[in-house]
Amino acid sequence: MTLKRMLKIFFTLLPSFTYYYFDRRKALKTEDLRDHYDSMRNHAKKMVDRFMELGPAFIKLGQLLSVRSDVLPQPYMDEFVRLQDQVPPAKFEGIKKIIDEDLGGINKVFEDFNPVPISAASLGQVHEAKYRGRGVVVKIIRPGIGKVIDEDVSTIKKLLPLMSVFMGRAFLNSFMTAVDQFYETVYDEMDYAKEANNMKRLKSLLSSYKYVVVPDIFPEVSTKRIIVMERIDGIKVTDVKRLDEQKIDRVKIASALSRLYLVMVLKMEMFHADPHPGNISILNDGKIALYDFGMVGSLSKDMRDKMMWLYMSLATRNTEEMIDALIDLEVLDPFVNRYIIAKGIDMALNEMEGFRVSESDVRMLMYAANRVIYRFPFRLPKQLVLYLRMGLMLDSVCRALDPEFNFIQTLPSIFEQEGLYKDYYIFRVKQLAGRVTKYLDSAMRLPALMQEFYQLEIEKEKKRHSISWGAAGIVFGFILAASIFFLIR
């Protein structure tokens, strides 16, 4: 890392974070941001442009920040969603060198290889090729990207303490959680051996879901810097025109997608965490194909059970249960003002009822959700960062397919189709039984504690008497000694 690079990053971002400081103050003080929306969105646009100018590390960091309602006001979130790896491809000479080094020669391995990539991202790019007579796609890491990421990550760490100037402690903690997640995510995404393993694991986990397709991997020609996988052609999930031309039921696809991702989150060890439109396609028979498994998330069994509890309380509109679930998930502080949070949640849910897709309605809905998260003491555990990003991206995709899509309304049918009601009630019975056991244990210990307290009070009383008699003895002895002294004289 050079001093020149650090200074460039600092002075590039300084104007944006100065504007952010004042915009955050407005967001905290103002119930309705509509009067400030345009100016804040303009500041956010400039910040996004500067993130893109600074390169891959900042693009990836910005992508994770784009869902952090506890860090960014809504106008900033609206603009940060633009950060979707909009970068030019690397030169083919560097790509060919990596293939030659890892596989022993591009012409020895592939019968045909298209030097023009079909897609380019901040960390890697994808080329079409032919391997053993089969059409494949080859994903290759960008040349020299590891060094670039290392230097920028080091710089971000050094500049992070300066964020305290622009954020309060709570917001700084939230920002640091996002940065920690970014460290893990960006290095995992650069290890294509891990991505290949993720693909194999999810392919196995999803094998019973016949409407989902995950490409096969060719492990003999895949390395830490290269993945060769089966080519599966389909229609981009948000290409509404082509889907309609193929007479594919978009409403059905939206429902299947929401079901698929909820199943991965609640029932499986890992989930595909990057469902942007470029990573999902629809085959002519209506099956869903998933690509790009560099970004995956995982939730512990305990957290999956609590997420199921949250979803159930959301489906039944039980606000108190939702708050309890959020506290158990450590999203809310246990000592939060429940009345304020409940009012905020009720407001957001009320605005979702009868929802019609128009710009003003979308904006008002996001204001409501943002006020709940940004203004009140929500926290976002590291495990849930990728989940939240996945959920927001998926909701956008489903609404593009079906403008009337409402995730809450789909929950009861998904719970029934996947047998989640049984899992939910088993969890709740165990949870309540655990609480009852805890309360009974406390009740059983109460007599012993009372006895200990009583015994302690007795011991204190004895000590007080002992001290009193001792003091009296000292006084009496002093008087006696003085009397004898005067008598002798």
C-alpha positions as CSV (number, residue, x, y, z in Angstrom):
1,M,0.0,0.0,0.0
2,T,1.4,3.4,-1.0
3,L,0.9,6.7,0.7
4,K,-0.3,8.0,-2.6
5,R,-3.1,5.5,-2.8
6,M,-4.2,6.3,0.8
7,L,-4.3,10.0,0.2
8,K,-6.2,9.5,-3.1
9,I,-8.9,7.4,-1.2
10,F,-9.1,9.9,1.6
11,F,-9.5,13.0,-0.5
12,T,-11.8,11.3,-3.0
13,L,-14.2,10.2,-0.3
14,L,-13.9,13.3,2.0
15,P,-16.4,15.5,0.2
16,S,-19.0,12.7,0.1
17,F,-18.7,11.8,3.7
18,T,-18.9,15.4,4.7
19,Y,-22.3,15.7,2.8
20,Y,-23.2,12.3,4.4
21,Y,-22.7,13.7,7.9
22,F,-25.2,16.5,7.4
23,D,-27.6,14.2,5.5
24,R,-27.6,11.7,8.3
25,R,-28.4,14.5,10.8
26,K,-31.4,15.4,8.7
27,A,-32.6,11.8,8.5
28,L,-32.5,11.5,12.3
29,K,-34.4,14.7,12.9
30,T,-36.9,14.6,10.0
31,E,-39.9,12.4,9.9
32,D,-40.5,13.0,6.2
33,L,-37.5,13.2,3.9
34,R,-39.3,14.2,0.8
35,D,-38.2,17.8,1.0
36,H,-34.6,16.7,1.2
37,Y,-34.8,13.6,-1.0
38,D,-33.5,15.1,-4.3
39,S,-30.5,16.8,-2.7
40,M,-29.6,13.7,-0.6
41,R,-30.0,11.5,-3.7
42,N,-27.6,13.8,-5.6
43,H,-25.0,13.5,-2.8
44,A,-25.4,9.7,-2.8
45,K,-25.0,9.6,-6.5
46,K,-21.6,11.4,-6.2
47,M,-20.6,9.0,-3.4
48,V,-21.5,6.0,-5.6
49,D,-19.5,7.4,-8.5
50,R,-16.5,7.8,-6.3
51,F,-16.8,4.3,-5.0
52,M,-16.8,3.0,-8.6
53,E,-13.8,5.2,-9.4
54,L,-11.8,3.7,-6.5
55,G,-12.2,0.2,-7.9
56,P,-13.3,-3.4,-7.0
57,A,-12.8,-3.3,-3.2
58,F,-15.0,-0.2,-2.9
59,I,-17.6,-1.6,-5.3
60,K,-17.9,-4.7,-3.2
61,L,-18.1,-2.7,0.1
62,G,-20.7,-0.4,-1.5
63,Q,-22.8,-3.4,-2.5
64,L,-23.0,-4.6,1.1
65,L,-23.7,-1.0,2.4
66,S,-26.6,-0.8,-0.1
67,V,-28.8,-2.8,2.2
68,R,-27.7,-1.3,5.5
69,S,-30.6,0.8,6.5
70,D,-29.0,1.1,9.9
71,V,-26.1,3.0,8.2
72,L,-27.5,4.7,5.1
73,P,-30.6,7.0,4.9
74,Q,-33.1,5.9,2.2
75,P,-32.0,8.2,-0.6
76,Y,-28.5,6.8,-0.3
77,M,-29.8,3.2,-0.4
78,D,-31.8,4.1,-3.5
79,E,-28.6,5.1,-5.2
80,F,-26.2,2.5,-3.9
81,V,-28.1,-0.3,-5.5
82,R,-26.5,0.9,-8.8
83,L,-23.2,-0.7,-7.6
84,Q,-23.5,-4.0,-9.6
85,D,-20.0,-4.5,-10.9
86,Q,-20.3,-2.1,-13.9
87,V,-16.6,-2.4,-15.0
88,P,-14.9,-3.0,-18.4
89,P,-13.3,-6.4,-19.1
90,A,-9.7,-7.1,-18.5
91,K,-7.3,-7.5,-21.4
92,F,-7.3,-11.0,-22.9
93,E,-3.5,-11.4,-22.7
94,G,-3.8,-11.4,-18.9
95,I,-6.7,-13.9,-18.9
96,K,-4.7,-16.2,-21.3
97,K,-1.7,-16.1,-19.0
98,I,-3.7,-17.3,-16.0
99,I,-5.2,-20.2,-18.1
100,D,-1.7,-21.1,-19.4
101,E,-0.2,-21.1,-15.9
102,D,-3.1,-23.0,-14.2
103,L,-4.0,-25.5,-16.9
104,G,-0.9,-25.8,-19.1
105,G,-2.1,-24.0,-22.1
106,I,-5.4,-22.6,-23.4
107,N,-5.2,-24.5,-26.7
108,K,-4.4,-27.8,-25.0
109,V,-7.5,-27.7,-22.8
110,F,-10.2,-26.1,-24.9
111,E,-11.2,-26.9,-28.5
112,D,-12.5,-23.3,-28.8
113,F,-12.3,-20.3,-26.6
114,N,-14.0,-16.9,-27.2
115,P,-11.6,-14.1,-26.2
116,V,-14.6,-11.6,-25.8
117,P,-16.2,-12.1,-22.4
118,I,-20.0,-12.6,-22.1
119,S,-19.9,-10.7,-18.7
120,A,-17.3,-8.8,-16.7
121,A,-17.4,-8.1,-12.9
122,S,-15.1,-6.4,-10.5
123,L,-13.3,-9.6,-9.5
124,G,-13.6,-11.8,-12.5
125,Q,-15.1,-12.3,-16.0
126,V,-16.8,-15.1,-17.9
127,H,-15.9,-16.5,-21.4
128,E,-17.6,-19.1,-23.6
129,A,-15.6,-22.1,-24.6
130,K,-15.8,-25.7,-25.8
131,Y,-14.4,-28.5,-23.6
132,R,-14.4,-32.2,-24.7
133,G,-17.1,-31.4,-27.2
134,R,-19.4,-29.7,-24.7
135,G,-20.3,-26.0,-24.5
136,V,-19.0,-24.6,-21.2
137,V,-18.5,-21.2,-19.6
138,V,-15.1,-20.3,-18.0
139,K,-15.0,-17.9,-15.1
140,I,-11.5,-16.4,-14.5
141,I,-10.2,-14.1,-11.8
142,R,-9.0,-10.7,-13.0
143,P,-5.2,-10.6,-13.3
144,G,-3.6,-8.9,-10.3
145,I,-6.9,-8.4,-8.5
146,G,-5.6,-10.0,-5.3
147,K,-2.9,-7.4,-4.8
148,V,-5.4,-4.5,-5.5
149,I,-7.8,-5.9,-3.0
150,D,-5.1,-6.4,-0.3
151,E,-3.9,-2.8,-0.6
152,D,-7.4,-1.3,-0.5
153,V,-8.6,-3.5,2.4
154,S,-5.5,-2.4,4.3
155,T,-6.3,1.3,3.5
156,I,-9.9,0.9,4.5
157,K,-8.8,-0.5,7.9
158,K,-6.5,2.4,8.5
159,L,-9.0,5.0,7.5
160,L,-11.9,3.4,9.4
161,P,-11.2,5.3,12.7
162,L,-11.9,8.6,10.9
163,M,-15.5,7.4,10.4
164,S,-16.2,8.3,14.0
165,V,-16.2,11.9,12.8
166,F,-19.1,11.2,10.5
167,M,-21.1,8.7,12.6
168,G,-22.2,8.2,16.2
169,R,-20.9,5.1,18.0
170,A,-24.0,3.0,17.2
171,F,-23.7,3.8,13.5
172,L,-20.0,3.2,13.5
173,N,-20.6,-0.2,15.0
174,S,-23.1,-1.0,12.3
175,F,-20.7,0.2,9.6
176,M,-17.9,-1.9,11.1
177,T,-20.1,-5.0,11.0
178,A,-20.6,-4.4,7.3
179,V,-16.9,-3.9,6.8
180,D,-16.1,-7.1,8.6
181,Q,-18.6,-9.0,6.4
182,F,-17.0,-7.3,3.4
183,Y,-13.5,-8.7,4.4
184,E,-14.9,-12.2,4.5
185,T,-17.0,-11.9,1.4
186,V,-14.4,-10.4,-0.9
187,Y,-11.7,-13.0,-0.1
188,D,-14.2,-15.9,-0.4
189,E,-15.3,-14.6,-3.8
190,M,-11.7,-14.5,-5.0
191,D,-11.2,-18.2,-4.1
192,Y,-12.9,-20.1,-7.0
193,A,-12.2,-23.4,-5.4
194,K,-14.6,-22.4,-2.6
195,E,-17.1,-21.2,-5.2
196,A,-16.9,-24.6,-7.0
197,N,-17.5,-26.3,-3.6
198,N,-20.4,-24.0,-2.9
199,M,-22.0,-25.0,-6.2
200,K,-21.6,-28.7,-5.6
201,R,-23.0,-28.4,-2.1
202,L,-26.1,-26.4,-3.2
203,K,-26.6,-28.6,-6.2
204,S,-26.8,-31.6,-3.8
205,L,-29.1,-29.7,-1.3
206,L,-31.4,-28.7,-4.1
207,S,-31.5,-32.0,-5.9
208,S,-35.1,-32.8,-4.8
209,Y,-36.3,-29.5,-6.1
210,K,-36.8,-30.4,-9.8
211,Y,-37.7,-26.9,-10.9
212,V,-34.1,-25.7,-10.0
213,V,-31.0,-26.2,-12.1
214,V,-27.4,-25.7,-10.9
215,P,-24.6,-26.1,-13.5
216,D,-22.2,-29.1,-13.3
217,I,-18.6,-28.3,-12.5
218,F,-15.6,-29.8,-14.4
219,P,-13.2,-30.2,-11.4
220,E,-10.3,-31.5,-13.4
221,V,-9.9,-28.1,-15.2
222,S,-11.0,-25.9,-12.3
223,T,-8.5,-24.2,-9.9
224,K,-8.5,-21.4,-7.3
225,R,-8.5,-18.9,-10.2
226,I,-10.6,-20.7,-12.8
227,I,-14.0,-22.4,-12.8
228,V,-15.2,-24.4,-15.8
229,M,-18.8,-25.2,-15.7
230,E,-21.7,-26.5,-17.8
231,R,-23.2,-23.9,-20.1
232,I,-26.9,-23.5,-19.4
233,D,-28.7,-21.0,-21.7
234,G,-31.9,-19.3,-20.5
235,I,-33.8,-16.1,-20.4
236,K,-32.6,-13.4,-18.0
237,V,-35.1,-13.5,-15.1
238,T,-36.1,-9.8,-15.6
239,D,-36.4,-10.0,-19.4
240,V,-40.2,-9.7,-19.2
241,K,-40.7,-9.3,-22.9
242,R,-38.9,-12.6,-23.8
243,L,-40.6,-14.5,-21.0
244,D,-44.0,-13.4,-22.3
245,E,-43.0,-14.3,-25.9
246,Q,-42.1,-17.8,-24.6
247,K,-45.5,-17.9,-22.7
248,I,-43.8,-18.4,-19.4
249,D,-46.0,-17.7,-16.4
250,R,-44.2,-14.8,-14.7
251,V,-46.4,-14.9,-11.6
252,K,-45.6,-18.6,-11.1
253,I,-41.9,-17.9,-11.5
254,A,-42.0,-15.1,-8.9
255,S,-43.8,-17.5,-6.5
256,A,-41.3,-20.3,-7.2
257,L,-38.3,-17.9,-6.6
258,S,-39.6,-16.7,-3.3
259,R,-40.3,-20.3,-2.2
260,L,-36.8,-21.4,-3.3
261,Y,-34.9,-18.7,-1.4
262,L,-37.1,-19.1,1.7
263,V,-36.4,-22.8,1.7
264,M,-32.6,-22.3,1.4
265,V,-32.7,-19.8,4.3
266,L,-34.9,-21.8,6.6
267,K,-34.1,-25.4,5.8
268,M,-30.6,-25.6,4.4
269,E,-27.0,-25.1,5.6
270,M,-26.4,-22.4,3.0
271,F,-28.1,-20.1,0.6
272,H,-27.3,-18.4,-2.7
273,A,-26.8,-14.8,-1.5
274,D,-26.5,-12.9,-4.8
275,P,-29.8,-13.2,-6.7
276,H,-29.3,-10.2,-9.0
277,P,-30.9,-10.6,-12.4
278,G,-27.6,-11.6,-14.1
279,N,-27.3,-14.7,-11.8
280,I,-30.8,-16.1,-12.5
281,S,-32.2,-17.3,-15.8
282,I,-35.5,-19.1,-16.7
283,L,-35.3,-22.1,-19.1
284,N,-37.9,-22.7,-21.8
285,D,-39.6,-25.3,-19.6
286,G,-40.0,-22.8,-16.7
287,K,-37.1,-24.2,-14.6
288,I,-34.9,-21.7,-12.7
289,A,-31.2,-21.8,-13.3
290,L,-28.8,-20.3,-10.7
291,Y,-25.3,-19.0,-11.5
292,D,-22.4,-17.4,-9.6
293,F,-22.0,-19.0,-6.1
294,G,-19.1,-16.8,-4.9
295,M,-21.4,-15.1,-2.5
296,V,-23.2,-17.5,-0.3
297,G,-24.6,-17.1,3.2
298,S,-25.3,-19.5,6.1
299,L,-27.3,-19.4,9.2
300,S,-27.0,-21.6,12.3
301,K,-29.8,-23.9,13.2
302,D,-30.8,-21.7,16.1
303,M,-30.9,-18.6,13.9
304,R,-32.9,-20.4,11.2
305,D,-35.5,-21.4,13.8
306,K,-35.7,-17.8,15.0
307,M,-36.1,-16.6,11.4
308,M,-38.9,-19.1,11.0
309,W,-40.5,-17.6,14.1
310,L,-40.1,-14.1,12.7
311,Y,-41.7,-15.1,9.4
312,M,-44.6,-16.7,11.1
313,S,-45.3,-13.7,13.2
314,L,-45.0,-11.6,10.1
315,A,-47.5,-13.7,8.3
316,T,-50.0,-13.5,11.2
317,R,-49.2,-9.8,11.8
318,N,-48.4,-10.5,15.4
319,T,-46.3,-7.4,16.2
320,E,-45.4,-8.4,19.8
321,E,-44.1,-11.8,18.6
322,M,-42.1,-10.0,15.8
323,I,-40.4,-7.8,18.4
324,D,-39.6,-10.9,20.6
325,A,-38.2,-12.7,17.6
326,L,-36.1,-9.6,16.6
327,I,-34.7,-9.4,20.2
328,D,-33.9,-13.1,20.1
329,L,-32.1,-12.6,16.8
330,E,-30.1,-9.8,18.4
331,V,-31.5,-7.3,15.8
332,L,-33.1,-5.3,18.6
333,D,-31.8,-4.3,22.0
334,P,-33.7,-6.2,24.8
335,F,-34.4,-2.8,26.5
336,V,-35.8,-1.2,23.4
337,N,-38.9,1.0,23.6
338,R,-41.4,-1.7,22.4
339,Y,-44.2,0.8,21.9
340,I,-42.2,2.9,19.4
341,I,-41.0,-0.1,17.5
342,A,-44.4,-1.7,17.4
343,K,-45.9,1.6,16.0
344,G,-43.2,1.7,13.4
345,I,-43.7,-2.0,12.3
346,D,-47.5,-1.5,12.3
347,M,-47.1,1.6,10.1
348,A,-44.9,-0.3,7.6
349,L,-47.3,-3.3,7.5
350,N,-50.3,-1.0,7.0
351,E,-48.7,0.7,4.1
352,M,-48.0,-2.7,2.5
353,E,-51.7,-3.6,2.5
354,G,-53.4,-2.6,-0.7
355,F,-50.0,-1.8,-2.2
356,R,-50.0,-0.6,-5.8
357,V,-46.8,-0.2,-7.7
358,S,-46.2,3.4,-8.5
359,E,-43.1,5.6,-7.8
360,S,-44.8,7.5,-5.0
361,D,-46.1,4.4,-3.3
362,V,-42.7,2.7,-3.5
363,R,-41.0,5.7,-2.0
364,M,-43.5,6.1,0.8
365,L,-43.2,2.4,1.7
366,M,-39.4,2.7,1.8
367,Y,-39.7,5.8,4.0
368,A,-41.8,3.8,6.4
369,A,-39.3,0.9,6.5
370,N,-36.3,3.2,6.7
371,R,-37.8,5.2,9.6
372,V,-38.2,1.9,11.5
373,I,-34.6,0.7,10.8
374,Y,-32.6,3.9,10.5
375,R,-34.2,6.0,13.3
376,F,-34.6,3.3,15.9
377,P,-32.1,1.0,17.7
378,F,-31.9,-1.8,15.2
379,R,-28.6,-3.7,14.9
380,L,-27.7,-6.2,12.2
381,P,-25.7,-9.2,13.3
382,K,-23.0,-10.3,10.8
383,Q,-24.8,-13.5,10.0
384,L,-27.8,-11.5,8.7
385,V,-26.0,-9.0,6.5
386,L,-25.9,-11.3,3.4
387,Y,-29.4,-12.5,4.2
388,L,-30.8,-9.0,4.1
389,R,-29.0,-8.1,0.9
390,M,-30.3,-11.3,-0.7
391,G,-33.9,-10.6,0.5
392,L,-34.0,-7.1,-0.9
393,M,-32.5,-8.1,-4.2
394,L,-34.9,-11.0,-4.5
395,D,-37.9,-8.9,-3.7
396,S,-36.9,-6.5,-6.5
397,V,-36.6,-9.4,-9.0
398,C,-40.0,-10.8,-8.0
399,R,-41.7,-7.5,-8.4
400,A,-40.2,-7.1,-11.9
401,L,-41.8,-10.5,-12.7
402,D,-45.1,-9.8,-10.9
403,P,-46.0,-6.1,-10.1
404,E,-48.6,-7.4,-7.6
405,F,-46.1,-9.6,-5.8
406,N,-46.4,-9.5,-2.0
407,F,-44.0,-11.7,-0.1
408,I,-46.1,-11.7,3.1
409,Q,-49.1,-13.1,1.3
410,T,-47.0,-15.9,-0.1
411,L,-45.7,-17.0,3.4
412,P,-48.7,-19.3,4.5
413,S,-48.6,-21.3,1.2
414,I,-44.8,-21.7,1.4
415,F,-45.0,-22.8,5.0
416,E,-47.6,-25.4,4.0
417,Q,-45.8,-26.6,0.8
418,E,-42.5,-27.1,2.6
419,G,-43.9,-28.6,5.9
420,L,-42.6,-25.7,7.9
421,Y,-45.6,-25.4,10.2
422,K,-44.5,-28.6,11.9
423,D,-40.9,-27.3,12.3
424,Y,-42.2,-24.0,13.6
425,Y,-44.5,-25.5,16.3
426,I,-41.7,-28.0,17.4
427,F,-39.4,-25.0,17.8
428,R,-41.9,-22.9,19.7
429,V,-42.8,-25.8,22.0
430,K,-39.1,-26.4,22.8
431,Q,-38.6,-22.7,23.3
432,L,-41.5,-22.3,25.7
433,A,-40.6,-25.5,27.4
434,G,-37.1,-24.2,27.9
435,R,-38.5,-21.0,29.4
436,V,-40.8,-22.9,31.7
437,T,-37.9,-25.1,32.8
438,K,-35.9,-22.0,33.5
439,Y,-38.7,-20.4,35.5
440,L,-39.3,-23.6,37.4
441,D,-35.6,-23.9,38.2
442,S,-35.6,-20.3,39.5
443,A,-38.7,-21.1,41.6
444,M,-37.1,-24.3,43.0
445,R,-34.0,-22.3,44.0
446,L,-36.1,-19.6,45.7
447,P,-36.5,-21.3,49.1
448,A,-32.7,-22.0,49.2
449,L,-31.9,-18.5,48.3
450,M,-34.3,-17.2,50.9
451,Q,-32.7,-19.5,53.5
452,E,-29.2,-18.1,52.5
453,F,-30.5,-14.6,52.7
454,Y,-32.0,-15.3,56.2
455,Q,-28.8,-17.0,57.4
456,L,-26.7,-14.0,56.1
457,E,-28.9,-11.6,58.0
458,I,-28.5,-13.6,61.2
459,E,-24.7,-13.6,60.7
460,K,-24.8,-9.9,60.2
461,E,-26.8,-9.4,63.3
462,K,-24.4,-11.6,65.3
463,K,-21.5,-9.6,64.1
464,R,-23.2,-6.3,65.0
465,H,-23.8,-7.7,68.6
466,S,-20.2,-8.9,68.8
467,I,-18.9,-5.5,67.7
468,S,-21.1,-3.7,70.2
469,W,-20.0,-5.9,73.1
470,G,-16.4,-5.6,72.1
471,A,-16.7,-1.8,72.0
472,A,-18.5,-1.8,75.4
473,G,-15.7,-4.0,76.8
474,I,-13.0,-1.6,75.5
475,V,-14.8,1.4,77.0
476,F,-15.4,-0.5,80.4
477,G,-11.7,-1.5,80.5
478,F,-10.6,2.0,79.8
479,I,-12.8,3.4,82.6
480,L,-11.6,0.6,85.0
481,A,-8.0,1.3,84.2
482,A,-8.4,5.1,84.7
483,S,-10.2,4.5,88.1
484,I,-7.4,2.3,89.4
485,F,-4.8,4.8,88.2
486,F,-6.4,7.6,90.2
487,L,-6.9,5.4,93.3
488,I,-3.2,4.5,93.3
489,R,-2.2,8.1,93.0
